[in-house]
Amino acid sequence: MGEISSLYKGFQTVIPSKIRKALNLDLDYVIEWNIGEDGKVVLDFRKKTNFMDLQGIVSSKDSTDSVELQRKMRRGEELDFS
């Protein structure tokens, strides 16, 4: 049987320690939740992208709204630099 966690107020949960350690997760990760074709929940753990990671991707001649870029990153949205 797998690891078990509970739902708390605000529908929060805790990733069990055994899972966090096995996947080397820390506070720099976000979780993407999806429902697979078989109806099972699929979790994808990926590193957060911070604004400094993007430095140099956008040329200085481009008009860039850095506040909006940060909001999109926090929401996990794909960024378009074309």
Biopython code that builds the backbone (N, CA, C, O; Angstrom):
import numpy as np
from Bio.PDB.StructureBuilder import StructureBuilder

atoms = [
    (1, "MET", "N", (0.840, -1.178, 0.000)),
    (1, "MET", "CA", (0.000, 0.000, 0.000)),
    (1, "MET", "C", (0.888, 1.245, 0.000)),
    (1, "MET", "O", (1.983, 1.234, 0.564)),
    (2, "GLY", "N", (0.420, 2.300, -0.624)),
    (2, "GLY", "CA", (1.188, 3.529, -0.732)),
    (2, "GLY", "C", (1.118, 4.370, 0.527)),
    (2, "GLY", "O", (0.523, 3.973, 1.529)),
    (3, "GLU", "N", (1.727, 5.520, 0.458)),
    (3, "GLU", "CA", (1.703, 6.475, 1.561)),
    (3, "GLU", "C", (0.344, 7.172, 1.605)),
    (3, "GLU", "O", (-0.302, 7.344, 0.571)),
    (4, "ILE", "N", (-0.085, 7.571, 2.793)),
    (4, "ILE", "CA", (-1.398, 8.188, 2.986)),
    (4, "ILE", "C", (-1.224, 9.570, 3.603)),
    (4, "ILE", "O", (-0.392, 9.765, 4.488)),
    (5, "SER", "N", (-2.023, 10.533, 3.123)),
    (5, "SER", "CA", (-2.098, 11.836, 3.768)),
    (5, "SER", "C", (-3.567, 12.240, 3.830)),
    (5, "SER", "O", (-4.402, 11.681, 3.118)),
    (6, "SER", "N", (-3.871, 13.199, 4.672)),
    (6, "SER", "CA", (-5.250, 13.642, 4.881)),
    (6, "SER", "C", (-5.478, 14.991, 4.230)),
    (6, "SER", "O", (-4.529, 15.698, 3.891)),
    (7, "LEU", "N", (-6.747, 15.345, 4.057)),
    (7, "LEU", "CA", (-7.110, 16.687, 3.629)),
    (7, "LEU", "C", (-7.410, 17.511, 4.867)),
    (7, "LEU", "O", (-8.052, 17.037, 5.804)),
    (8, "TYR", "N", (-6.939, 18.750, 4.862)),
    (8, "TYR", "CA", (-7.134, 19.646, 5.984)),
    (8, "TYR", "C", (-7.964, 20.846, 5.541)),
    (8, "TYR", "O", (-8.374, 20.942, 4.384)),
    (9, "LYS", "N", (-8.200, 21.744, 6.466)),
    (9, "LYS", "CA", (-8.958, 22.954, 6.172)),
    (9, "LYS", "C", (-8.391, 23.634, 4.930)),
    (9, "LYS", "O", (-7.175, 23.747, 4.777)),
    (10, "GLY", "N", (-9.269, 24.082, 4.055)),
    (10, "GLY", "CA", (-8.820, 24.702, 2.816)),
    (10, "GLY", "C", (-8.357, 23.672, 1.796)),
    (10, "GLY", "O", (-7.721, 24.028, 0.804)),
    (11, "PHE", "N", (-8.667, 22.397, 2.026)),
    (11, "PHE", "CA", (-8.297, 21.279, 1.152)),
    (11, "PHE", "C", (-6.790, 21.145, 0.976)),
    (11, "PHE", "O", (-6.318, 20.700, -0.070)),
    (12, "GLN", "N", (-6.036, 21.532, 2.003)),
    (12, "GLN", "CA", (-4.592, 21.372, 1.971)),
    (12, "GLN", "C", (-4.231, 19.954, 2.374)),
    (12, "GLN", "O", (-4.988, 19.286, 3.078)),
    (13, "THR", "N", (-3.080, 19.503, 1.927)),
    (13, "THR", "CA", (-2.572, 18.192, 2.304)),
    (13, "THR", "C", (-1.056, 18.293, 2.468)),
    (13, "THR", "O", (-0.458, 19.320, 2.147)),
    (14, "VAL", "N", (-0.450, 17.239, 2.961)),
    (14, "VAL", "CA", (0.994, 17.197, 3.176)),
    (14, "VAL", "C", (1.561, 16.045, 2.355)),
    (14, "VAL", "O", (1.021, 14.938, 2.365)),
    (15, "ILE", "N", (2.654, 16.313, 1.646)),
    (15, "ILE", "CA", (3.338, 15.241, 0.926)),
    (15, "ILE", "C", (4.085, 14.419, 1.967)),
    (15, "ILE", "O", (4.924, 14.964, 2.685)),
    (16, "PRO", "N", (3.805, 13.126, 2.068)),
    (16, "PRO", "CA", (4.470, 12.304, 3.084)),
    (16, "PRO", "C", (5.996, 12.375, 2.981)),
    (16, "PRO", "O", (6.558, 12.458, 1.889)),
    (17, "SER", "N", (6.639, 12.341, 4.128)),
    (17, "SER", "CA", (8.093, 12.460, 4.221)),
    (17, "SER", "C", (8.812, 11.448, 3.329)),
    (17, "SER", "O", (9.786, 11.800, 2.662)),
    (18, "LYS", "N", (8.356, 10.220, 3.307)),
    (18, "LYS", "CA", (8.991, 9.168, 2.507)),
    (18, "LYS", "C", (8.990, 9.548, 1.020)),
    (18, "LYS", "O", (9.970, 9.306, 0.315)),
    (19, "ILE", "N", (7.902, 10.137, 0.552)),
    (19, "ILE", "CA", (7.792, 10.561, -0.845)),
    (19, "ILE", "C", (8.700, 11.762, -1.103)),
    (19, "ILE", "O", (9.425, 11.789, -2.097)),
    (20, "ARG", "N", (8.660, 12.765, -0.202)),
    (20, "ARG", "CA", (9.518, 13.955, -0.361)),
    (20, "ARG", "C", (10.985, 13.568, -0.452)),
    (20, "ARG", "O", (11.720, 14.084, -1.294)),
    (21, "LYS", "N", (11.404, 12.664, 0.411)),
    (21, "LYS", "CA", (12.813, 12.253, 0.427)),
    (21, "LYS", "C", (13.178, 11.452, -0.813)),
    (21, "LYS", "O", (14.254, 11.645, -1.379)),
    (22, "ALA", "N", (12.296, 10.558, -1.242)),
    (22, "ALA", "CA", (12.571, 9.731, -2.419)),
    (22, "ALA", "C", (12.694, 10.578, -3.686)),
    (22, "ALA", "O", (13.473, 10.247, -4.580)),
    (23, "LEU", "N", (11.926, 11.672, -3.767)),
    (23, "LEU", "CA", (11.953, 12.538, -4.947)),
    (23, "LEU", "C", (12.833, 13.766, -4.762)),
    (23, "LEU", "O", (12.913, 14.609, -5.656)),
    (24, "ASN", "N", (13.497, 13.876, -3.608)),
    (24, "ASN", "CA", (14.363, 15.027, -3.296)),
    (24, "ASN", "C", (13.619, 16.349, -3.452)),
    (24, "ASN", "O", (14.151, 17.297, -4.030)),
    (25, "LEU", "N", (12.395, 16.417, -2.942)),
    (25, "LEU", "CA", (11.586, 17.630, -3.048)),
    (25, "LEU", "C", (11.958, 18.612, -1.948)),
    (25, "LEU", "O", (12.281, 18.226, -0.825)),
    (26, "ASP", "N", (11.905, 19.893, -2.301)),
    (26, "ASP", "CA", (12.077, 20.946, -1.315)),
    (26, "ASP", "C", (11.092, 22.062, -1.654)),
    (26, "ASP", "O", (10.220, 21.872, -2.502)),
    (27, "LEU", "N", (11.213, 23.205, -1.019)),
    (27, "LEU", "CA", (10.259, 24.287, -1.216)),
    (27, "LEU", "C", (10.388, 24.975, -2.575)),
    (27, "LEU", "O", (9.604, 25.870, -2.890)),
    (28, "ASP", "N", (11.365, 24.566, -3.378)),
    (28, "ASP", "CA", (11.534, 25.136, -4.711)),
    (28, "ASP", "C", (10.723, 24.392, -5.774)),
    (28, "ASP", "O", (10.899, 24.637, -6.967)),
    (29, "TYR", "N", (9.840, 23.490, -5.352)),
    (29, "TYR", "CA", (9.031, 22.708, -6.291)),
    (29, "TYR", "C", (7.577, 23.134, -6.251)),
    (29, "TYR", "O", (7.074, 23.599, -5.229)),
    (30, "VAL", "N", (6.908, 22.965, -7.389)),
    (30, "VAL", "CA", (5.462, 23.116, -7.488)),
    (30, "VAL", "C", (4.904, 21.768, -7.934)),
    (30, "VAL", "O", (5.625, 20.931, -8.476)),
    (31, "ILE", "N", (3.613, 21.575, -7.698)),
    (31, "ILE", "CA", (2.963, 20.323, -8.073)),
    (31, "ILE", "C", (1.915, 20.613, -9.134)),
    (31, "ILE", "O", (1.050, 21.470, -8.948)),
    (32, "GLU", "N", (1.997, 19.900, -10.237)),
    (32, "GLU", "CA", (0.970, 20.006, -11.272)),
    (32, "GLU", "C", (0.070, 18.777, -11.142)),
    (32, "GLU", "O", (0.543, 17.641, -11.179)),
    (33, "TRP", "N", (-1.236, 19.023, -10.988)),
    (33, "TRP", "CA", (-2.226, 17.954, -10.820)),
    (33, "TRP", "C", (-2.974, 17.750, -12.135)),
    (33, "TRP", "O", (-3.439, 18.715, -12.742)),
    (34, "ASN", "N", (-3.088, 16.510, -12.571)),
    (34, "ASN", "CA", (-3.842, 16.176, -13.779)),
    (34, "ASN", "C", (-4.644, 14.907, -13.522)),
    (34, "ASN", "O", (-4.341, 14.131, -12.616)),
    (35, "ILE", "N", (-5.675, 14.716, -14.343)),
    (35, "ILE", "CA", (-6.431, 13.468, -14.304)),
    (35, "ILE", "C", (-6.076, 12.708, -15.565)),
    (35, "ILE", "O", (-6.293, 13.198, -16.673)),
    (36, "GLY", "N", (-5.524, 11.500, -15.398)),
    (36, "GLY", "CA", (-5.121, 10.684, -16.536)),
    (36, "GLY", "C", (-6.322, 10.108, -17.270)),
    (36, "GLY", "O", (-7.462, 10.220, -16.817)),
    (37, "GLU", "N", (-6.045, 9.491, -18.408)),
    (37, "GLU", "CA", (-7.113, 8.896, -19.216)),
    (37, "GLU", "C", (-7.855, 7.797, -18.464)),
    (37, "GLU", "O", (-9.031, 7.543, -18.724)),
    (38, "ASP", "N", (-7.171, 7.157, -17.544)),
    (38, "ASP", "CA", (-7.798, 6.087, -16.759)),
    (38, "ASP", "C", (-8.563, 6.631, -15.553)),
    (38, "ASP", "O", (-9.106, 5.860, -14.763)),
    (39, "GLY", "N", (-8.607, 7.973, -15.408)),
    (39, "GLY", "CA", (-9.329, 8.597, -14.299)),
    (39, "GLY", "C", (-8.509, 8.730, -13.026)),
    (39, "GLY", "O", (-9.008, 9.230, -12.018)),
    (40, "LYS", "N", (-7.259, 8.291, -13.060)),
    (40, "LYS", "CA", (-6.402, 8.396, -11.882)),
    (40, "LYS", "C", (-5.691, 9.740, -11.870)),
    (40, "LYS", "O", (-5.402, 10.317, -12.918)),
    (41, "VAL", "N", (-5.416, 10.226, -10.672)),
    (41, "VAL", "CA", (-4.708, 11.502, -10.513)),
    (41, "VAL", "C", (-3.228, 11.296, -10.801)),
    (41, "VAL", "O", (-2.609, 10.348, -10.317)),
    (42, "VAL", "N", (-2.673, 12.206, -11.600)),
    (42, "VAL", "CA", (-1.256, 12.169, -11.946)),
    (42, "VAL", "C", (-0.625, 13.455, -11.419)),
    (42, "VAL", "O", (-1.084, 14.552, -11.736)),
    (43, "LEU", "N", (0.427, 13.316, -10.613)),
    (43, "LEU", "CA", (1.128, 14.477, -10.065)),
    (43, "LEU", "C", (2.474, 14.618, -10.761)),
    (43, "LEU", "O", (3.180, 13.633, -10.976)),
    (44, "ASP", "N", (2.819, 15.850, -11.108)),
    (44, "ASP", "CA", (4.115, 16.138, -11.697)),
    (44, "ASP", "C", (4.789, 17.196, -10.831)),
    (44, "ASP", "O", (4.256, 18.292, -10.659)),
    (45, "PHE", "N", (5.955, 16.870, -10.288)),
    (45, "PHE", "CA", (6.715, 17.791, -9.451)),
    (45, "PHE", "C", (7.775, 18.441, -10.323)),
    (45, "PHE", "O", (8.562, 17.755, -10.976)),
    (46, "ARG", "N", (7.792, 19.784, -10.330)),
    (46, "ARG", "CA", (8.803, 20.465, -11.120)),
    (46, "ARG", "C", (9.327, 21.679, -10.358)),
    (46, "ARG", "O", (8.627, 22.286, -9.547)),
    (47, "LYS", "N", (10.578, 22.006, -10.648)),
    (47, "LYS", "CA", (11.210, 23.157, -9.997)),
    (47, "LYS", "C", (10.500, 24.437, -10.397)),
    (47, "LYS", "O", (10.092, 24.598, -11.547)),
    (48, "LYS", "N", (10.354, 25.343, -9.445)),
    (48, "LYS", "CA", (9.810, 26.666, -9.735)),
    (48, "LYS", "C", (10.802, 27.410, -10.626)),
    (48, "LYS", "O", (12.013, 27.214, -10.523)),
    (49, "THR", "N", (10.279, 28.254, -11.489)),
    (49, "THR", "CA", (11.116, 29.141, -12.278)),
    (49, "THR", "C", (11.023, 30.507, -11.640)),
    (49, "THR", "O", (9.931, 31.055, -11.484)),
    (50, "ASN", "N", (12.150, 31.052, -11.274)),
    (50, "ASN", "CA", (12.105, 32.396, -10.705)),
    (50, "ASN", "C", (12.538, 33.412, -11.753)),
    (50, "ASN", "O", (13.064, 33.049, -12.805)),
    (51, "PHE", "N", (12.318, 34.656, -11.462)),
    (51, "PHE", "CA", (12.580, 35.706, -12.433)),
    (51, "PHE", "C", (14.044, 35.744, -12.849)),
    (51, "PHE", "O", (14.349, 36.052, -14.001)),
    (52, "MET", "N", (14.943, 35.438, -11.939)),
    (52, "MET", "CA", (16.370, 35.470, -12.259)),
    (52, "MET", "C", (16.733, 34.382, -13.274)),
    (52, "MET", "O", (17.682, 34.548, -14.041)),
    (53, "ASP", "N", (15.977, 33.257, -13.287)),
    (53, "ASP", "CA", (16.219, 32.202, -14.263)),
    (53, "ASP", "C", (15.950, 32.685, -15.685)),
    (53, "ASP", "O", (16.501, 32.140, -16.642)),
    (54, "LEU", "N", (15.107, 33.703, -15.825)),
    (54, "LEU", "CA", (14.720, 34.200, -17.141)),
    (54, "LEU", "C", (15.584, 35.346, -17.634)),
    (54, "LEU", "O", (15.462, 35.780, -18.779)),
    (55, "GLN", "N", (16.452, 35.831, -16.771)),
    (55, "GLN", "CA", (17.275, 36.982, -17.125)),
    (55, "GLN", "C", (18.102, 36.678, -18.373)),
    (55, "GLN", "O", (18.790, 35.659, -18.436)),
    (56, "GLY", "N", (18.032, 37.556, -19.352)),
    (56, "GLY", "CA", (18.793, 37.380, -20.577)),
    (56, "GLY", "C", (18.009, 36.696, -21.686)),
    (56, "GLY", "O", (18.471, 36.690, -22.827)),
    (57, "ILE", "N", (16.846, 36.120, -21.408)),
    (57, "ILE", "CA", (16.054, 35.461, -22.448)),
    (57, "ILE", "C", (15.370, 36.489, -23.333)),
    (57, "ILE", "O", (15.276, 36.308, -24.547)),
    (58, "VAL", "N", (14.894, 37.563, -22.728)),
    (58, "VAL", "CA", (14.198, 38.609, -23.463)),
    (58, "VAL", "C", (15.201, 39.699, -23.795)),
    (58, "VAL", "O", (15.938, 40.156, -22.922)),
    (59, "SER", "N", (15.233, 40.120, -25.062)),
    (59, "SER", "CA", (16.189, 41.169, -25.435)),
    (59, "SER", "C", (15.742, 42.508, -24.861)),
    (59, "SER", "O", (14.553, 42.728, -24.634)),
    (60, "SER", "N", (16.676, 43.377, -24.635)),
    (60, "SER", "CA", (16.384, 44.666, -24.005)),
    (60, "SER", "C", (15.550, 45.574, -24.902)),
    (60, "SER", "O", (14.928, 46.515, -24.409)),
    (61, "LYS", "N", (15.523, 45.312, -26.220)),
    (61, "LYS", "CA", (14.729, 46.151, -27.116)),
    (61, "LYS", "C", (13.244, 45.788, -27.059)),
    (61, "LYS", "O", (12.401, 46.570, -27.498)),
    (62, "ASP", "N", (12.918, 44.608, -26.521)),
    (62, "ASP", "CA", (11.531, 44.195, -26.412)),
    (62, "ASP", "C", (10.849, 44.911, -25.260)),
    (62, "ASP", "O", (11.472, 45.174, -24.231)),
    (63, "SER", "N", (9.574, 45.226, -25.427)),
    (63, "SER", "CA", (8.780, 45.799, -24.352)),
    (63, "SER", "C", (8.318, 44.660, -23.452)),
    (63, "SER", "O", (7.612, 43.760, -23.907)),
    (64, "THR", "N", (8.706, 44.688, -22.185)),
    (64, "THR", "CA", (8.406, 43.585, -21.282)),
    (64, "THR", "C", (7.791, 44.118, -19.997)),
    (64, "THR", "O", (8.309, 45.053, -19.387)),
    (65, "ASP", "N", (6.697, 43.519, -19.602)),
    (65, "ASP", "CA", (6.050, 43.849, -18.334)),
    (65, "ASP", "C", (6.510, 42.813, -17.310)),
    (65, "ASP", "O", (5.945, 41.722, -17.228)),
    (66, "SER", "N", (7.530, 43.152, -16.536)),
    (66, "SER", "CA", (8.120, 42.184, -15.612)),
    (66, "SER", "C", (7.145, 41.734, -14.533)),
    (66, "SER", "O", (7.214, 40.590, -14.082)),
    (67, "VAL", "N", (6.243, 42.605, -14.111)),
    (67, "VAL", "CA", (5.263, 42.232, -13.092)),
    (67, "VAL", "C", (4.335, 41.152, -13.641)),
    (67, "VAL", "O", (4.042, 40.174, -12.954)),
    (68, "GLU", "N", (3.875, 41.330, -14.880)),
    (68, "GLU", "CA", (2.994, 40.336, -15.492)),
    (68, "GLU", "C", (3.735, 39.018, -15.726)),
    (68, "GLU", "O", (3.146, 37.950, -15.562)),
    (69, "LEU", "N", (5.015, 39.073, -16.106)),
    (69, "LEU", "CA", (5.812, 37.852, -16.258)),
    (69, "LEU", "C", (5.891, 37.096, -14.937)),
    (69, "LEU", "O", (5.745, 35.874, -14.917)),
    (70, "GLN", "N", (6.121, 37.802, -13.842)),
    (70, "GLN", "CA", (6.200, 37.158, -12.535)),
    (70, "GLN", "C", (4.874, 36.522, -12.163)),
    (70, "GLN", "O", (4.854, 35.413, -11.629)),
    (71, "ARG", "N", (3.762, 37.200, -12.433)),
    (71, "ARG", "CA", (2.439, 36.634, -12.137)),
    (71, "ARG", "C", (2.206, 35.356, -12.928)),
    (71, "ARG", "O", (1.720, 34.365, -12.383)),
    (72, "LYS", "N", (2.550, 35.375, -14.212)),
    (72, "LYS", "CA", (2.367, 34.188, -15.049)),
    (72, "LYS", "C", (3.214, 33.029, -14.534)),
    (72, "LYS", "O", (2.756, 31.886, -14.514)),
    (73, "MET", "N", (4.457, 33.318, -14.114)),
    (73, "MET", "CA", (5.329, 32.267, -13.597)),
    (73, "MET", "C", (4.736, 31.647, -12.342)),
    (73, "MET", "O", (4.756, 30.426, -12.183)),
    (74, "ARG", "N", (4.199, 32.491, -11.436)),
    (74, "ARG", "CA", (3.601, 31.977, -10.201)),
    (74, "ARG", "C", (2.400, 31.091, -10.487)),
    (74, "ARG", "O", (2.144, 30.126, -9.767)),
    (75, "ARG", "N", (1.661, 31.427, -11.548)),
    (75, "ARG", "CA", (0.487, 30.628, -11.918)),
    (75, "ARG", "C", (0.878, 29.394, -12.727)),
    (75, "ARG", "O", (0.031, 28.549, -13.016)),
    (76, "GLY", "N", (2.150, 29.284, -13.091)),
    (76, "GLY", "CA", (2.611, 28.141, -13.866)),
    (76, "GLY", "C", (2.278, 28.229, -15.351)),
    (76, "GLY", "O", (2.314, 27.226, -16.063)),
    (77, "GLU", "N", (1.954, 29.436, -15.812)),
    (77, "GLU", "CA", (1.597, 29.622, -17.218)),
    (77, "GLU", "C", (2.849, 29.571, -18.094)),
    (77, "GLU", "O", (3.951, 29.893, -17.650)),
    (78, "GLU", "N", (2.654, 29.162, -19.336)),
    (78, "GLU", "CA", (3.752, 29.144, -20.284)),
    (78, "GLU", "C", (4.050, 30.571, -20.716)),
    (78, "GLU", "O", (3.133, 31.354, -20.965)),
    (79, "LEU", "N", (5.322, 30.906, -20.805)),
    (79, "LEU", "CA", (5.732, 32.252, -21.196)),
    (79, "LEU", "C", (6.110, 32.264, -22.667)),
    (79, "LEU", "O", (6.827, 31.380, -23.137)),
    (80, "ASP", "N", (5.633, 33.258, -23.388)),
    (80, "ASP", "CA", (5.892, 33.377, -24.817)),
    (80, "ASP", "C", (6.842, 34.539, -25.050)),
    (80, "ASP", "O", (6.501, 35.690, -24.777)),
    (81, "PHE", "N", (8.032, 34.243, -25.554)),
    (81, "PHE", "CA", (9.037, 35.265, -25.805)),
    (81, "PHE", "C", (9.252, 35.529, -27.278)),
    (81, "PHE", "O", (10.256, 36.131, -27.660)),
    (82, "SER", "N", (8.322, 35.085, -28.112)),
    (82, "SER", "CA", (8.498, 35.287, -29.557)),
    (82, "SER", "C", (8.132, 36.685, -29.974)),
    (82, "SER", "O", (8.223, 37.020, -31.155)),
]
sb = StructureBuilder()
sb.init_structure("model")
sb.init_model(0)
sb.init_chain("A")
sb.init_seg("    ")
for serial, (resi, resn, name, xyz) in enumerate(atoms, 1):
    if name == "N":
        sb.init_residue(resn, " ", resi, " ")
    sb.init_atom(name, np.array(xyz, "f"), 0.0, 1.0, " ", f" {name:<3s}", serial, name[0])
structure = sb.get_structure()
